[in-house]
Structures are given as structure tokens and as C-alpha cells.
């Protein structure tokens, strides 16, 4: 019997209680099924990977499209799914609250909300407004069991200020965030400083090139890869397609996964859903 949404949410919370785990990011049902078959304990959506699969740039997808995508992922695998929910698809706290409540209905176990505006001239929401948005999201998710991850985007939005990032993350924790995340941190000292500042809340990092063992030693609880798996897949596709277009040869196909192996994996997943 496949787990219920409530059971997935409990498993997801338990994963954050101790240790360090990798939360890889599928971009469709097929990639989610393969990641599940490899033994990962939970997965996270990727806004970039989803957008590219639809022929659009990152942040080029609408809320309702994301909600449909999340429902697809939660039904494709028995693992908890954490949603990349961008900035909550609203600038205002009330809108964020409404939208995260809709996301919870898809069966996800967690979701993240960013403090980025989408405006390059003012890439981050003003501090107090950013905190109110997280507080609204937390209130909307109360009683659902869905974990809220609050993200501060300064290090990937041309505002790489560690003190301000920590100020925001600690305020987000006080506003009800269950997990904190500052994508773009690369330096071990910076990561350790964030972990210490928000303790005992768990910290997620976007893989900075350090191995799992090193990140675990820094106190990181969760590691995600963002759109990197999707970029890797697109890289293989582009290499093969460009070889055909430019040279008229097909040697890159030798690097492809065997069709029989893929059919076996997807048949097993289908049998598990039926």
C-alpha cells in the first residue's frame, strides 16, 4: 500500500531530525521514478528543470502549472516531495498564504518560499515585508504537517551579504519557518555560520561542490542540487543533437541509458502504482 500524504510528511520531518541527507531534484515523473529507484529518501521539485522541460526559462511558469506539476510528482513516487515554490507566486503575504495552502493540497511534504522579487533593480523584498510573507506562509500551513523552508536569495541575486542573509534567516525562523536555506553559499565558514545562527532549525544548502561528508560535518541537514540534474540531462541531449547536426554522426548515443534498463525501472514503478 502506498503511503498517504500524512505519512510522507511525517517521514520528511523525521529526516530533518538528525544526520544529513541529499534531496535531489527531478523535473518530471520519469526522473522522479528513477531517483526513487536509486534509494533516495525524499525528492524536491526544481522550477528551472520544470520550466526547461516546457520550453521556457526559469521563472517562466505560472502557479497553476506548478500545482499540476506537484500533483504529478506526488502521485508518481512514494517518497516525500518538497516543492520549489519560487516566491509563493505573490508579492503580498495574503497571496502567499493562499497559494501555499493550494500547494499543500497537492500532497507535498514541504515547500520553499523565496525572498526574491524578480526585479533586478530591487532583487530582495524589504526586510519586514519578507518576514511577513514567511509568517503568512507558516500560518497557512499550520496543522497540515507540511514543512516550510524559507529561502534568502542574496547570494544568487547579486546581494552577497552574509550578515544580512543571517539576519533574514533568523527572522524567518522566528516567523515560523521549519528549515532555512541560502542558495549560493560556497565557503565552509559561511555555511557553518548560517548553521550556528539558526540552530536548532535544520539548514538546506545548494550543493557547493563539497561532498556530503564535509557538509554533514558542518552541521548541514539537507542538500539539494537545484536544476543541476536537469542541466546534466540537457547537456547530454545537446551534445548528441549537435553531433548529428554538425557532423552527421551518432557516436554520442553510446552514452545513453539502455532502453531495456529504463523499461524495467518504469515497469516496476507502474506495477507499484497499480
N, C-alpha and C positions, 0 to 999 in steps of 0.2 A: 504494500500500500504506500502510495506517495505521501510525503509529509504535507501537512496543512501549512498555510501561511503563518499561523501562530507558532507552529513547531519550528519552522525555518527561522523565525525571528528569535526564538529562544536559543537556537543553535548559534546564530550570529552573535548574540550578546555574549554567550559563553566563550566564543573565540576571542573576544576582546578582554577577557578577564585576566589572562596571563599569557606569556610567551609572545611569539611573533609569527604572523602568517602572511602569505602572499595572496593578494586579491587581484587576479588577472582580469583583463577587460576584453570580453568578446564583443563583437559588433553585430552579430546576428545569431539566430538559433543554432546554425551549424557550428559556428566557432564556440558557442557556449557548450554544446554537447561534447565536442572534442576536449575542451578544458575539463569538463566534469569527468570524462573517461580517464584523464591523466591523474586524478586523485586530488585535485584542489578542493578545498573545503568550503569555499564561497567565491562568488564572482561579482564583478561590478561592470555596469554598462559604461560605454565611452561615447560622449557626444560627438567627438571627432570621427570615430570609427563608424558610427551610425550615419552621420552626415555624408561621409565619403561613399558609403555603400549606396546612397540615394543620389549620388552625383552632385552633391552640394558641399560648400565649405563648412568648416566647423562653425557652430552657432547659426547655421542656416536652416534649422528645423524648428517647427512650431510645437507648442506644448502638447496639443492633442496627438501629434505624430509620435512624440516621445512617450506619451501614455500608452499608445498602442504597442510601441516597441517594447516597453517594460512588461506589458502583459504577455507578449510573445516570449520573452526571455524567461519569465517566471513559470510559464507552462512548459517550456522546453526542457528544463532540468529540475532535479530535486534539490538543488543547492540554494542557499540564501543568495539573493541578488541585492546589491547596493546600487542605487540609481545615481548616475551623474545627472543632476537636475539643474545644471547651469546656475543662473541667478534666481531660480524659482519662477522664471518667466513672468516676473512682475517687478516693478521698481518699488511698489508700495507694500508695507507689511501685510495689509489685509489681503492683497492679491497673492502674496507668497503663501500665506496661511491657507487660502482657498486651494491653491494649486498643489501644495504638498499633501493636503487631505485627499485630493483626487489621485495623486500618485500612490498613496497608501492603499487605495482600493485595488490597485493592480496586483497586489500580493508581494510587493518588495519587502525586504527585511531592513533596509536602510536607505537613506538618500543623503546627498550632499547639496548644500546651498552656498554659493559663492558671494563674495562682497564686491564683485566686479560689475561695472555699469554697462560695459560695451561701448563706452565713449572714450576714445583715445586721449582726449583733452582732459578728462577727469575720470580716470580708469577705475577708481575705487569710490564706493559710496562714502559719504561723510560719516565719521565715526559713530555718532549717536544713532544715525539712521540705519547704519549697518547692524548695530546691536539690536535695534527694534525689529529689524527683519528676522534675525535669528530667534528672538524671543517669540515672535508671532508664529514662526515655523514650529518651535518647540511646543507651544500651546496647542497648535492644531494637531500635533502628533500624539499628544498626551493620551494614554490609555490604549494606543494602537500596538505598542511594542516595537514600532519602527524606530531604529536608531537614527539620530540626526547628527550628521557630520557638518561642521561649519568650516568653510574654507576662507582663508585670506590670500588674495591673489597677487600681492605686491611684487613678489619675486618673478612673476611671469607677466607683469603688467607695467614694467619699467618703473616700479617703485620699490626697489630692493632695500628696504629699511628694516633691519631685524628688530629694533626696539618697537617700531610701530606695528610690525607683524605680531610680536608677542603681546603688545597692548591689546590688539584686536582679538587675538585668540583667547586670552584670559577673560576678556569681557564676554566673548561668545560662550565660553564655558559657564560663566556666571549666569548667562541668559538662558541656559538650558541645553546647550549642545552636549551630546554624548561623546563625541570624538572630534579632534581638531586636526587641521590639515593646512599646510602652507606649501603648495606645489612650487618647485623651483629651487628649494634649498639643496645645496650641493656640499657644503662644508660640514664636516663632522661636528665641529664646535657649535655651529648654528643649530644643527639638528638636536644636539644634546641640550642646548639652551632652551629650545622650544619644549622638549620633553619635560625638563625640570620645571619650567614655568607653569605648565598646565596640569602637572601631576595632581591627583592620580588619574585624571582623564587620559584615555589612550590617544596616541598620535599616529596618524597616517602619513607616510611620505610617498612621493612620486619617485620611483627608483632613480637614485642619483649616480648609478654606476658602482655603488658599493654592494658587496654580496650580502645575502640575508644574515649571515652570522655577524657581520660587522654592524649592521643596522640593529639587530637584536641586542647586541652588546651596548648600544647607545640608548636602549630603552624603547625603541620604536615597537609599536604593537602590530602595525598593519602596513603592508607595502603594496601599492598599486602601480600599474605600468601605463595607465592612460591609453593613448592611441598607438603605443609602440608596436603591439602585436599586429594591429591593422596596417600600420606603415610597413612592417616587415612583409606581410602578405602582399600588399600593393607593390612593394619593391620587387618581389619575385615575378609578379604578373607583368610589371613594366619591363623588366629585363627580358623576359621571354617574348613579349609582344614586339619590343624594339628590335630584337634579333631577327624576327620574321620580317618586319617592315624594312629594316636596313640591309640585311644580309641574305634574306631568303633561306635561312637555315633554322633548325629546330632543336639545337643541342640543349637549350635550357630546360626542355621538357624532362630531361633525365633527372632533374632535381625535384620533380613533382612527387607528391604522395601517391602511392599505388591506389588505383581505383578500388581494388578488392579490399584493401585495408579500410578505406573510407566507407565503403558499403557495409562492411562488418560492424564498424563503430556506429553508424547511423541506424542500421537494422536493430542492433541491441538496444539503442536508445528508444526507437519506435516501439519495440516489444515491451519495454519498461513502462511506456506511457499508456499502452493499450490495456 
